[in-house]
Protein backbone atom coordinates (compact mmCIF):
# COMPACT_ATOMS: atom_id res chain seq x y z
CA UNK A 1 0.00 0.00 0.00
CA UNK A 2 2.84 2.38 0.89
CA UNK A 3 4.55 1.61 -2.43
CA UNK A 4 1.32 2.27 -4.32
CA UNK A 5 0.77 5.56 -2.51
CA UNK A 6 4.33 6.61 -3.25
CA UNK A 7 3.90 5.79 -6.93
CA UNK A 8 0.64 7.74 -7.06
CA UNK A 9 2.30 10.73 -5.41
CA UNK A 10 5.07 10.61 -7.99
CA UNK A 11 2.49 10.67 -10.81
CA UNK A 12 0.83 13.84 -9.46
CA UNK A 13 2.36 17.24 -9.75
CA UNK A 14 2.43 18.88 -6.36
CA UNK A 15 2.33 22.65 -5.99
CA UNK A 16 4.64 23.13 -3.03
CA UNK A 17 6.47 25.93 -4.85
CA UNK A 18 3.48 28.20 -4.13
CA UNK A 19 3.85 27.54 -0.41
CA UNK A 20 7.43 28.73 -0.76
CA UNK A 21 6.13 31.79 -2.62
CA UNK A 22 3.75 32.42 0.30
CA UNK A 23 6.68 32.33 2.74
CA UNK A 24 8.54 34.88 0.62
CA UNK A 25 5.39 37.02 0.50
CA UNK A 26 5.00 37.08 4.29
CA UNK A 27 8.69 37.84 4.81
CA UNK A 28 8.42 40.81 2.45
CA UNK A 29 5.25 41.93 4.22
CA UNK A 30 7.06 41.97 7.57
CA UNK A 31 10.04 43.66 5.94
CA UNK A 32 7.89 46.59 4.83
CA UNK A 33 5.90 46.82 8.03
CA UNK A 34 9.17 47.30 9.94
CA UNK A 35 10.43 49.73 7.31
CA UNK A 36 7.24 51.81 7.16
CA UNK A 37 6.69 52.39 10.88
CA UNK A 38 9.05 55.37 11.06
CA UNK A 39 7.50 57.06 8.02
CA UNK A 40 4.02 56.86 9.59
CA UNK A 41 5.34 58.24 12.87
CA UNK A 42 7.52 60.91 11.19
CA UNK A 43 5.04 63.82 11.68
CA UNK A 44 4.59 62.82 15.35
CA UNK A 45 8.28 62.27 16.04
CA UNK A 46 9.21 65.44 14.16
CA UNK A 47 7.30 67.37 16.80
CA UNK A 48 8.43 65.24 19.76
CA UNK A 49 12.13 64.90 18.85
CA UNK A 50 12.29 68.24 17.02
CA UNK A 51 14.11 67.24 13.83
CA UNK A 52 14.04 69.31 10.63
CA UNK A 53 13.38 68.07 7.09
CA UNK A 54 17.14 67.97 6.53
CA UNK A 55 17.71 65.91 9.69
CA UNK A 56 14.91 63.52 8.72
CA UNK A 57 16.60 63.25 5.33
CA UNK A 58 19.79 62.22 7.14
CA UNK A 59 17.88 59.51 9.02
CA UNK A 60 16.49 58.23 5.71
CA UNK A 61 20.00 58.37 4.24
CA UNK A 62 21.32 56.26 7.13
CA UNK A 63 18.84 53.53 6.19
CA UNK A 64 19.43 53.70 2.43
CA UNK A 65 23.21 53.87 2.85
CA UNK A 66 23.23 50.75 5.01
CA UNK A 67 20.78 49.11 2.61
CA UNK A 68 23.12 49.83 -0.31
CA UNK A 69 26.09 48.34 1.50
CA UNK A 70 24.10 45.40 2.78
CA UNK A 71 22.66 44.53 -0.63
CA UNK A 72 26.12 44.28 -2.12
CA UNK A 73 27.35 42.09 0.74
CA UNK A 74 24.22 40.01 1.25
CA UNK A 75 23.82 39.21 -2.43
CA UNK A 76 27.27 37.64 -2.52
CA UNK A 77 26.81 36.04 0.91
CA UNK A 78 23.52 34.38 -0.06
CA UNK A 79 25.02 32.99 -3.25
CA UNK A 80 27.71 31.39 -1.07
CA UNK A 81 25.73 30.06 1.92
CA UNK A 82 22.39 29.47 0.22
CA UNK A 83 18.90 30.93 0.46
CA UNK A 84 17.85 29.28 3.73
CA UNK A 85 20.80 30.39 5.87
CA UNK A 86 21.07 33.80 4.22
CA UNK A 87 17.40 34.65 4.78
CA UNK A 88 17.57 33.42 8.39
CA UNK A 89 20.46 35.75 9.23
CA UNK A 90 18.84 38.67 7.43
CA UNK A 91 15.52 38.53 9.28
CA UNK A 92 17.20 38.00 12.65
CA UNK A 93 19.25 41.17 12.15
CA UNK A 94 16.40 43.36 10.95
CA UNK A 95 13.93 42.20 13.62
CA UNK A 96 16.35 43.09 16.42
CA UNK A 97 17.05 46.45 14.76
CA UNK A 98 13.33 47.21 14.36
CA UNK A 99 12.76 46.69 18.08
CA UNK A 100 15.83 48.82 18.79
CA UNK A 101 14.04 51.95 17.51
CA UNK A 102 12.06 51.97 20.77
CA UNK A 103 15.11 53.09 22.76
CA UNK A 104 16.08 55.96 20.42
CA UNK A 105 15.59 59.52 21.69
CA UNK A 106 17.75 61.65 19.38
CA UNK A 107 18.32 62.15 15.65
CA UNK A 108 21.57 60.20 16.00
CA UNK A 109 19.78 57.38 17.85
CA UNK A 110 17.16 57.01 15.14
CA UNK A 111 19.89 57.20 12.51
CA UNK A 112 21.78 54.34 14.20
CA UNK A 113 18.62 52.25 14.46
CA UNK A 114 17.78 52.88 10.79
CA UNK A 115 21.33 52.00 9.74
CA UNK A 116 21.05 48.64 11.54
CA UNK A 117 17.61 48.03 10.04
CA UNK A 118 18.91 48.78 6.55
CA UNK A 119 21.74 46.27 6.91
CA UNK A 120 19.39 43.51 8.00
CA UNK A 121 16.58 44.23 5.53
CA UNK A 122 18.98 44.29 2.60
CA UNK A 123 19.00 40.49 2.59
CA UNK A 124 15.29 40.18 1.82
CA UNK A 125 15.19 40.72 -1.94
CA UNK A 126 18.41 38.91 -2.92
CA UNK A 127 17.21 35.88 -0.91
CA UNK A 128 13.65 36.06 -2.26
CA UNK A 129 14.74 36.45 -5.89
CA UNK A 130 17.15 33.54 -5.49
CA UNK A 131 14.36 31.49 -3.91
CA UNK A 132 12.11 32.19 -6.91
CA UNK A 133 14.92 31.20 -9.31
CA UNK A 134 15.38 27.92 -7.41
CA UNK A 135 11.68 27.05 -7.20
CA UNK A 136 10.06 28.36 -10.41
CA UNK A 137 10.57 27.92 -14.17
CA UNK A 138 10.98 31.09 -16.21
CA UNK A 139 7.36 31.21 -17.34
CA UNK A 140 6.17 31.53 -13.73
CA UNK A 141 8.94 33.65 -12.24
CA UNK A 142 7.45 37.06 -12.99
CA UNK A 143 4.14 36.04 -11.39
CA UNK A 144 5.88 34.54 -8.35
CA UNK A 145 8.02 37.67 -8.05
CA UNK A 146 4.95 39.87 -8.36
CA UNK A 147 3.18 37.89 -5.63
CA UNK A 148 6.01 37.99 -3.10
CA UNK A 149 6.82 41.59 -4.04
CA UNK A 150 3.19 42.53 -3.31
CA UNK A 151 4.05 41.80 0.31
CA UNK A 152 5.67 45.23 0.29
CA UNK A 153 2.27 46.72 -0.42
CA UNK A 154 0.43 44.56 2.10
CA UNK A 155 2.96 45.62 4.70
CA UNK A 156 2.39 49.24 3.74
CA UNK A 157 -1.39 48.69 4.07
CA UNK A 158 -1.18 46.80 7.35
CA UNK A 159 1.18 49.27 9.03
CA UNK A 160 -1.21 52.29 8.83
CA UNK A 161 -3.91 50.11 10.36
CA UNK A 162 -2.00 49.16 13.48
CA UNK A 163 0.74 51.76 14.03
CA UNK A 164 -1.56 54.76 14.76
CA UNK A 165 -3.65 52.64 17.16
CA UNK A 166 -0.59 51.27 18.96
CA UNK A 167 0.90 54.75 19.20
CA UNK A 168 -2.23 56.49 20.43
CA UNK A 169 -2.96 53.67 22.90
CA UNK A 170 0.44 52.59 24.20
CA UNK A 171 2.96 55.11 22.84
CA UNK A 172 5.21 55.14 19.79
CA UNK A 173 7.74 52.79 21.39
CA UNK A 174 5.12 50.02 21.45
CA UNK A 175 4.65 50.34 17.69
CA UNK A 176 8.31 49.51 17.05
CA UNK A 177 8.38 46.64 19.57
CA UNK A 178 5.15 44.99 18.40
CA UNK A 179 6.01 45.09 14.70
CA UNK A 180 9.63 44.09 15.27
CA UNK A 181 8.64 40.80 16.90
CA UNK A 182 6.74 39.56 13.82
CA UNK A 183 9.93 38.37 12.13
CA UNK A 184 10.66 35.82 14.84
CA UNK A 185 7.34 34.04 14.22
CA UNK A 186 8.03 33.87 10.46
CA UNK A 187 11.50 32.49 11.12
CA UNK A 188 10.09 29.37 12.77
CA UNK A 189 8.07 28.52 9.65
CA UNK A 190 11.02 29.27 7.37
CA UNK A 191 13.41 26.93 9.19
CA UNK A 192 10.83 24.12 9.23
CA UNK A 193 9.51 24.46 5.66
CA UNK A 194 12.27 25.63 3.31
CA UNK A 195 14.79 23.58 1.37
CA UNK A 196 15.90 23.34 -2.25
CA UNK A 197 13.26 21.60 -4.40
CA UNK A 198 15.50 18.66 -5.32
CA UNK A 199 16.03 17.94 -1.60
CA UNK A 200 12.49 18.60 -0.40
CA UNK A 201 10.38 15.59 0.58
CA UNK A 202 7.09 17.35 -0.23
CA UNK A 203 7.97 17.95 -3.89
CA UNK A 204 6.85 15.25 -6.30
CA UNK A 205 8.88 14.10 -9.24
CA UNK A 206 6.40 15.79 -11.59
CA UNK A 207 6.72 19.15 -9.86
CA UNK A 208 10.50 18.89 -9.78
CA UNK A 209 10.54 18.20 -13.52
CA UNK A 210 8.31 21.24 -14.08
CA UNK A 211 10.53 23.46 -11.91
CA UNK A 212 13.60 22.32 -13.85
CA UNK A 213 11.89 22.44 -17.27
CA UNK A 214 13.98 25.29 -18.66
CA UNK A 215 17.06 24.67 -20.76
CA UNK A 216 20.05 23.57 -18.76
CA UNK A 217 22.03 26.47 -17.40
CA UNK A 218 25.76 26.87 -17.55
CA UNK A 219 27.52 25.55 -14.48
CA UNK A 220 29.06 28.24 -12.36
CA UNK A 221 30.38 27.25 -8.93
CA UNK A 222 31.83 30.66 -8.08
CA UNK A 223 31.15 33.92 -9.88
CA UNK A 224 33.12 36.91 -8.49
CA UNK A 225 31.70 40.41 -8.69
CA UNK A 226 34.18 41.83 -11.17
CA UNK A 227 33.32 39.38 -13.99
CA UNK A 228 29.63 40.21 -13.46
CA UNK A 229 30.37 43.91 -13.95
CA UNK A 230 31.81 43.16 -17.38
CA UNK A 231 28.38 42.21 -18.72
CA UNK A 232 26.01 44.80 -20.16
CA UNK A 233 23.12 42.77 -18.68
CA UNK A 234 24.40 43.64 -15.19
CA UNK A 235 24.59 47.33 -16.08
CA UNK A 236 21.09 47.30 -17.57
CA UNK A 237 19.69 46.05 -14.27
CA UNK A 238 22.02 48.35 -12.30
CA UNK A 239 20.85 51.50 -14.12
CA UNK A 240 17.21 50.45 -14.07
CA UNK A 241 17.34 50.11 -10.28
CA UNK A 242 19.41 53.28 -9.80
CA UNK A 243 16.86 55.42 -11.65
CA UNK A 244 13.59 53.94 -10.37
CA UNK A 245 14.13 52.55 -6.86
CA UNK A 246 14.60 56.07 -5.42
CA UNK A 247 11.03 56.89 -6.50
CA UNK A 248 9.69 54.05 -4.37
CA UNK A 249 11.86 55.17 -1.46
CA UNK A 250 10.39 58.66 -1.88
CA UNK A 251 6.82 57.32 -1.64
CA UNK A 252 7.70 55.17 1.33
CA UNK A 253 9.53 57.71 3.48
CA UNK A 254 8.02 61.06 2.48
CA UNK A 255 4.38 60.34 1.59
CA UNK A 256 3.03 60.63 5.17
CA UNK A 257 4.88 63.94 5.57
CA UNK A 258 3.52 65.12 2.21
CA UNK A 259 -0.05 64.35 3.29
CA UNK A 260 0.56 66.03 6.66
CA UNK A 261 2.20 69.16 5.21
CA UNK A 262 0.01 69.64 2.12
CA UNK A 263 -3.40 68.54 3.44
CA UNK A 264 -2.99 68.75 7.24
CA UNK A 265 -3.61 65.05 7.94
CA UNK A 266 -2.51 64.03 11.44
CA UNK A 267 -1.69 60.55 12.77
CA UNK A 268 -5.34 59.60 13.28
CA UNK A 269 -6.27 60.59 9.69
CA UNK A 270 -3.26 59.36 7.70
CA UNK A 271 -4.40 55.75 7.65
CA UNK A 272 -7.17 55.82 5.02
CA UNK A 273 -5.22 57.54 2.18
CA UNK A 274 -2.21 55.29 2.80
CA UNK A 275 -4.37 52.17 2.87
CA UNK A 276 -6.03 53.18 -0.43
CA UNK A 277 -2.67 53.86 -2.08
CA UNK A 278 -0.98 50.62 -1.03
CA UNK A 279 -4.06 48.49 -1.70
CA UNK A 280 -3.92 49.68 -5.31
CA UNK A 281 -0.19 49.02 -5.35
CA UNK A 282 -0.86 45.35 -4.60
CA UNK A 283 -2.90 45.12 -7.82
CA UNK A 284 -0.01 46.59 -9.79
CA UNK A 285 2.56 44.24 -8.30
CA UNK A 286 0.65 41.03 -9.00
CA UNK A 287 -0.87 42.33 -12.25
CA UNK A 288 2.49 43.32 -13.71
CA UNK A 289 3.96 39.88 -13.09
CA UNK A 290 0.82 38.12 -14.32
CA UNK A 291 0.61 40.14 -17.54
CA UNK A 292 4.11 39.31 -18.78
CA UNK A 293 3.42 35.64 -17.99
CA UNK A 294 0.24 35.81 -20.10
CA UNK A 295 2.19 37.28 -23.02
CA UNK A 296 4.82 34.54 -22.78
CA UNK A 297 2.14 31.81 -22.74
CA UNK A 298 0.67 33.38 -25.90
CA UNK A 299 3.95 32.87 -27.68
CA UNK A 300 5.61 36.24 -27.18
CA UNK A 301 9.32 36.21 -26.49
CA UNK A 302 10.56 36.91 -22.98
CA UNK A 303 12.21 40.06 -24.37
CA UNK A 304 8.98 41.46 -25.84
CA UNK A 305 6.80 40.40 -22.90
CA UNK A 306 8.92 41.96 -20.18
CA UNK A 307 9.58 45.21 -22.05
CA UNK A 308 6.00 45.82 -23.17
CA UNK A 309 4.80 45.49 -19.58
CA UNK A 310 7.61 47.76 -18.37
CA UNK A 311 6.60 50.35 -21.00
CA UNK A 312 2.96 50.23 -19.87
CA UNK A 313 4.06 50.75 -16.27
CA UNK A 314 6.42 53.60 -17.20
CA UNK A 315 3.60 55.45 -18.98
CA UNK A 316 1.24 54.99 -16.02
CA UNK A 317 3.70 56.80 -13.74
CA UNK A 318 3.84 60.01 -15.81
CA UNK A 319 0.64 61.69 -14.46
CA UNK A 320 2.15 61.88 -10.96
CA UNK A 321 3.89 65.11 -11.99
CA UNK A 322 0.60 66.86 -11.11
CA UNK A 323 0.22 65.29 -7.65
CA UNK A 324 1.36 68.34 -5.68
CA UNK A 325 -1.09 70.78 -7.33
CA UNK A 326 -4.42 68.93 -7.04
CA UNK A 327 -6.94 68.12 -4.31
CA UNK A 328 -6.33 65.42 -1.70
CA UNK A 329 -8.17 62.52 -3.31
CA UNK A 330 -7.04 63.35 -6.84
CA UNK A 331 -3.48 63.29 -5.49
CA UNK A 332 -4.18 59.97 -3.78
CA UNK A 333 -5.46 58.60 -7.10
CA UNK A 334 -2.39 59.76 -9.05
CA UNK A 335 0.01 58.43 -6.42
CA UNK A 336 -1.92 55.13 -6.28
CA UNK A 337 -1.58 54.70 -10.05
CA UNK A 338 2.12 55.60 -10.05
CA UNK A 339 3.00 53.42 -7.06
CA UNK A 340 1.06 50.47 -8.51
CA UNK A 341 2.89 50.93 -11.82
CA UNK A 342 6.21 51.02 -9.97
CA UNK A 343 5.52 47.61 -8.46
CA UNK A 344 4.50 46.16 -11.82
CA UNK A 345 7.72 47.58 -13.24
CA UNK A 346 9.72 46.23 -10.32
CA UNK A 347 8.30 42.71 -10.62
CA UNK A 348 9.44 42.54 -14.26
CA UNK A 349 12.77 44.27 -13.70
CA UNK A 350 13.61 41.85 -10.89
CA UNK A 351 12.65 38.90 -13.07
CA UNK A 352 15.02 39.96 -15.83
CA UNK A 353 17.89 38.94 -13.53
CA UNK A 354 16.81 35.29 -13.58
CA UNK A 355 16.14 35.63 -17.34
CA UNK A 356 19.65 36.92 -18.01
CA UNK A 357 21.86 35.08 -15.49
CA UNK A 358 22.42 31.53 -14.20
CA UNK A 359 20.89 30.75 -10.80
CA UNK A 360 24.27 30.79 -9.09
CA UNK A 361 24.66 34.50 -9.93
CA UNK A 362 21.08 35.67 -9.34
CA UNK A 363 21.48 36.86 -5.74
CA UNK A 364 24.79 38.59 -6.51
CA UNK A 365 23.35 40.52 -9.47
CA UNK A 366 20.21 41.33 -7.50
CA UNK A 367 22.42 42.65 -4.71
CA UNK A 368 24.47 44.77 -7.11
CA UNK A 369 21.33 46.28 -8.64
CA UNK A 370 19.70 46.76 -5.26
CA UNK A 371 22.79 48.58 -4.07
CA UNK A 372 22.48 50.89 -7.08
CA UNK A 373 18.85 51.57 -6.20
CA UNK A 374 19.73 52.32 -2.59
CA UNK A 375 22.53 54.70 -3.64
CA UNK A 376 20.03 56.46 -5.88
CA UNK A 377 17.70 56.56 -2.88
CA UNK A 378 20.39 58.23 -0.78
CA UNK A 379 20.79 60.94 -3.41
CA UNK A 380 17.12 61.52 -4.20
CA UNK A 381 14.81 60.38 -1.40
CA UNK A 382 17.31 60.86 1.43
CA UNK A 383 19.33 64.02 1.84
CA UNK A 384 18.26 65.34 -1.59
CA UNK A 385 14.56 65.43 -0.77
CA UNK A 386 15.29 66.88 2.65
CA UNK A 387 17.25 69.80 1.23
CA UNK A 388 14.74 70.45 -1.57
CA UNK A 389 11.84 70.58 0.88
CA UNK A 390 13.73 72.61 3.48
CA UNK A 391 14.62 75.35 1.00
CA UNK A 392 11.66 75.32 -1.43
CA UNK A 393 8.82 73.99 0.70
CA UNK A 394 7.39 72.37 -2.47
CA UNK A 395 7.07 68.76 -3.62
CA UNK A 396 6.68 69.75 -7.30
CA UNK A 397 10.29 69.06 -8.31
CA UNK A 398 10.25 65.68 -6.56
CA UNK A 399 7.08 64.60 -8.39
CA UNK A 400 8.42 65.76 -11.78
CA UNK A 401 11.50 63.57 -11.32
CA UNK A 402 9.28 60.69 -10.19
CA UNK A 403 7.13 60.90 -13.31
CA UNK A 404 9.94 60.82 -15.86
CA UNK A 405 12.50 58.39 -14.42
CA UNK A 406 10.93 55.16 -15.70
CA UNK A 407 10.83 56.05 -19.39
CA UNK A 408 14.50 57.05 -19.21
CA UNK A 409 15.36 53.81 -17.40
CA UNK A 410 13.54 51.67 -20.00
CA UNK A 411 15.26 53.47 -22.86
CA UNK A 412 18.68 52.76 -21.35
CA UNK A 413 17.75 49.16 -20.45
CA UNK A 414 16.65 48.43 -24.02
CA UNK A 415 19.79 50.09 -25.41
CA UNK A 416 22.02 47.82 -23.31
CA UNK A 417 19.97 44.62 -23.73
CA UNK A 418 18.00 44.93 -26.98
CA UNK A 419 17.31 41.17 -27.24
CA UNK A 420 17.49 39.95 -23.61
CA UNK A 421 20.31 37.55 -24.40
CA UNK A 422 21.61 35.58 -21.37
CA UNK A 423 25.02 36.64 -20.13
CA UNK A 424 27.73 34.23 -21.19
CA UNK A 425 29.39 33.34 -17.90
N, C-alpha and C positions, 0 to 999 in steps of 0.2 A: 504493500500500500504506500509506504514511504517513497519507494522508487517510482511508483506511478505518479504520485503527487509532485515529485521533483521533476519528472519528465514533463508534466503538464505545465508546471511553472516555467520551465525553460521554453515551452512553445509560446507562452504569452509574452507580450511586451509590457513590462512594468513601466511606471511613470515616476519613478523615484526622483528623477532629475528635477521635477517641479517642486518636490519637497525641499530639495537643496536650494532652488530658486526662492522659495518662501523664507528659508533661513537667511539668505542674503538680503531679502526685502526687509525683514524685521531688524537686521543689524543696521541697515542704512537708515531705517526709521529712527532707531535709537540714536544713531550718529547725529542726525539732524535735530532731534529734540534737544540733545545736549548742546549742539552748536547754536541753536536759535534762542535759547533761554536769555542770554545776555542782550540780544537785540530787542526782545520784547520788554525787558526791564530797563533798557537804555534811557528812556525819558524819566523814569522814576529814579534811577541811580544817578543820572546827570544832576538832578536836584539834590539828592542826598549826599553824594560824594563831591559834587561841585566841579565836574570836569567840563572842559570846553569841547567844541566840535573837533578841534585839532587834537586834543588829548584823547578823545574817543577814537579818532583816526589812528592814533598811535597804538591803542589797545587792539584795534582791528588788524593793524600791521603786524603786531606781535603774533597774532594767530596765523595770519597768512604767511608770514616769514617762516614760522616753525613748520607750517603745513608744506611749504615749498621744499624745505630741507628734508622733512620726513618722507615726502613722496619719493624723492630721489633715493633715499636710503632704504625705505621700506620696499619699494619696487624690486630692488636688487636682492634684498634680504628674503622676500617671499619667494622669488625664483630659486633661491638656494635652499631654504628650509621647507618649502611647501606651503600650500594654502592653509592647512589646518593649524599648524604651529604659528604661522605669521599672523593670521586673523586673531588667534587667541591672545598673543602678546599685544596686538594693537588695541583690542577692546579693553583689556585690563588697564593699559596705560591711560586711555581716554576716560574711562569710568572714574578712576581715582582722581584725575585732573578735574573732571566736571564737578565732583563733590568738593574739591579744593577751593572752588570759587566762593564757597560759603564763609571762608575765613578771611577773604580779602576786604580791605577797608580803604585802600588808596588806589590811585591810578596805577602805580607800579605793581601793587598786589594783583590787581585785575589783569595787568599785562603779563605778569608771570604765570598766572593761572591759564590765561588764553594761550600763551606759548606752549605750556605743557599739554593743553588740550589739542592744539594743532599738531604736535608731534604724534600723539596717539591716534588721532582721527585720520591722519594721513595714510594709515595702512588699510582703511576700509575699501577704497575703490581699486587699488592694485590687487588686493586679495579677492574681491568680488568679481572683477573682470577675469582674473585667472581661473576662478571657480567656474564661471560660465564657459570659458574655453575648454576646461576639462570635462564638463558635463553636458555640453550641447553641441550638436552639429551646426555648421554655418547658417543653415536656413532658419534655425530657431534662435540664434544668438542675439539678434537685435531685439526680438520680443522678450527674451529672458532678461536682457540688459534693461530694456524699458520697464519691465515689471519690478526688478530689484531697485532700479534707479528711482521709481515712483515712491519708494520708501522715503526719499528726501522730502517729497511733497506731503506725504502722510505725517511725517514728523513735524513739518511746518504747519500742518493743520491741527495736529494734536496738541502741540505746545501752547498755542493761544487759548486752547480750551482749559488747560489745567494750570498754567503758570500764573495768570492773573488771580485765579481763585486761591492758589497756594500762597501767593504773596499777600493778598488782602486778608487772608485768614490767619496765616502762620508767620508771615514775614518773608522777605526775598531770599533769605538763606535757605529756607525750607524748599524753595523751588529748585535750587541747585542740588540739594541733597537727595530729594525724591527722584528727580530725573536721572541723576548720576548713578543711582543703584540699579536702574533697569538693565544695564549691560551685564551685570553679574548673573541675572536670571537667564538671559540669552546664552551666555557662555556655557551653562550646563547642557543645554540642548545641542549646542555646536559640538562639544567634545563627544557627546554620546552618539550623534547622528551623522557626522561628516567623515568621509573617506574618499579616496579616488574611486571612480566608477568600477574600474577593473578589479578593485580589491573589496568592493562593497557586497555584503551577502544579500542585500535586498534588491540588487539589480539583476534582472534576468539576462540570459544570453541574448535574447532578442533586443532588449533595450540597449545593451552594451554594443551590439552590432550597429544599431541606429546612431548611437552617440559617436561611434567611430566610423561613420559612413562616408566621411569626406576623404579625398585623396590623401594618401600617406604624406606626412610632412617630413621635411628634412630633419635628420637627427642633429641635435645641438645640445651637448651636455653642459657646456659653459659658454655664455655669450657676454663678454665684457661690454662695458658702456661705450667705449670709444668706437669699436666696430659698428655699433648701432647708430652712432651719430654720423656715420659715413653714408647712410641711406637716406634718400630723399623722402621715403615713406615716413621715417622718424620725424623729419622736419615738417612734413605736412601736418602730422598730428600735433607736433610741438606748437606750431604757429596757430593752428586752429584753436587749441586750448588757451594759448597766451592772449588771443584777441577776444575770446567769448566767455571764458570762465569768470573774468572780472565783472562781467555784467550780472552774473548770478550772485556773486559775492555782494555786489551793490544792492540787489534786491534783498538779500538775506540780512545784511547788517544795517542798512540805512532806511529800509521801507517803514518800519515803525516810527522812526524819527521824522520821516517825511510826512506821514499821516498826522503825527502830533504837531509838527510845526506849521504845515500848510492848512490843515483842517481842524486843529485843536482837539484831536481825539486823545483822551487820557487812557490809563491802563484798563479801566473798566469798559471802554468802548473800542479798543483796538481789535478785539477778538474777531468780530464779525467780518470786517473787510479782509483781514488776514486769512481767515478760514475760507472765504469765497475765492480769494486769489489762489491759494495753494490747493484747493479742491479742483479748480480748473487745471492747475499745473499737472495734477495726476493724470488727467485725460490726455494731455499732451505727451507725457512721458511714455505711457503705454501705447497710445495711438501712433506715435512716431515710430516706435519699434515694430508694431504690428503692420503698419503700412508698407514698410520696406520688405517685410517678410511676404506680404501679399504679392507685391510686384515680382519678387524672386520666384514664387510659386507659379506665377503666370508666364514665366519664361524670360523675364528681364534679367540682364546681367546684374551681378552684385554691384558693379561700378555704376550703372544707370540707376538702380533702385536706391542705393544709399544717397547718391547726389541729388536726385529729384526730390526726395523727402527733405534733405538738408536745404534745398532751395526754397521749398514751400515754407519751411520753418523760418528761414532767414527773411522772407518777405512778410511773414506774419508779425515779425518784431518791429518793423519800420514805424507803424503808427504810434509807438510809445514816445516818439519825440514830442508829442503834444500833451503828455501826461501831467506836466506841471502847470498847464494853463487852462484846465477844464475843471468841472465840478467834481465832487468827491466820487460819486459812483461811476461817472464816465472814466475818471482816472483809474478806478479799481478795475473797470472792464478792460482798458488798454493794457494795464500792467498784467492782468490775468492772461490776456492773449499772448503778450510777449513772453511772460515767464513760462507758460505752457509750451510755446514754440521753442524756447531755450531747451527744455527738457526733451522734446522730440529731437531736436538737433543733437543734444548731448548723447542720447541713446544711440544714435547712428554714428556719431563721431567716435564714441568709445568702441563700438563694434568694428570699426575699420581697423583697429589694432589687431584683433584676432583674424580679420580678413587678410591682413598684409604681413603678418609675422607668425613664425612657429610658436606653439604653445609655451615652449621653454623661455621665450623672450617677451611674452605678453605682459607680465607684471612689470618688467623692467621698462618697457616702452611706455606703459601706462603711467608708471612713476615719473618718467622723464617729462611726459606731456603734462601730467598733473602739476609737476613742479613749475613748468612754464606758466600754467594757468594761475598758480598761487603767486608767482612773481608779478604777473600782470595785475592780480588782485591787490598786491601791496602798492603798486603804482597808482591804480585807479580807484579802487574801493576802500583803500586804507588811508594813508596820509593824503593822497591826492584829493579824494572827496572831502576830507576834513578841511583842507586849506581852501578849496573852492567854496565850500559852504560858509566858512568863517569869514571870508573876504567879500563874497558876492551875495550871500544869503539866498541864492536861487539854485534850484535843481535843474534848470533848463539845459545847461551845458552837459550835465551828467546824463540826461535822458537823450540828448542828441547823439552823444557817443554810443549809448546803449542801442539806439535804433539802427545804426549804420555798421556796426562791427561785424555782424554775421555775413553780410554780403561780401565784405572785403575778405573775411576769413575763407569763405567758400571759393572765391576767385583764386586766392593763393593756393588753397588745397588742390583745386583742379589743375592749376598750372604745374604743381610739383608731381601730382599723381594723376595724370590724365586718363589712365586705363586701369587703375587699381591693381597693378601687377604686384604679386608677393615679393617681398625683399629676398634677395638671394644670399642667404646666410649659410 
